[in-house]
Amino acid sequence: MHFAHSTIVRLRKLEVLYLDSIDFKENILLESLGGLPSLKTLYAIESTFEGNHFGKGLCNSTSLEEMFLDGSSLPASFLGNIGTTLKVLYLTRVDFHDTTPAQGN
């Protein structure tokens, strides 16, 4: 899936977005979602989030109130990036993984 930034700009009034079962490995789409000023609810059930993009734009959204991430794979740093406007967060069966490189002895 490929979204141009201009496509995201046209969705400024979007309030609910379903992105279930998507592999978001270093996907720029997540940064762009932070630019949706009306987005209140995000469904990304059974999706995979890797890299550092997840917390940058989306979790800093000033409108996002609900996130449904059941059965997803998330970076452990996600919990530290949750925005203050978030009221509902579903994390049932979530696999948290570390995004930092392994340290050798």
PEGI-V711696 format. One record per helix or strand of 3 or more residues. SS is the DSSP state (alpha for helix, beta for strand). FROM is the first residue (numbers start at 1). LEN is the number of residues. If there is no record, write none. Layout:
ss:SS from:FROM len:LEN
ss:SS from:FROM len:LEN
This chain:
ss:alpha from:5 len:5
ss:beta from:16 len:3
ss:beta from:23 len:3
ss:alpha from:29 len:5
ss:beta from:41 len:3
ss:beta from:48 len:3
ss:alpha from:53 len:4
ss:beta from:66 len:3
ss:beta from:73 len:3
ss:alpha from:76 len:6
ss:beta from:88 len:3
ss:beta from:95 len:3
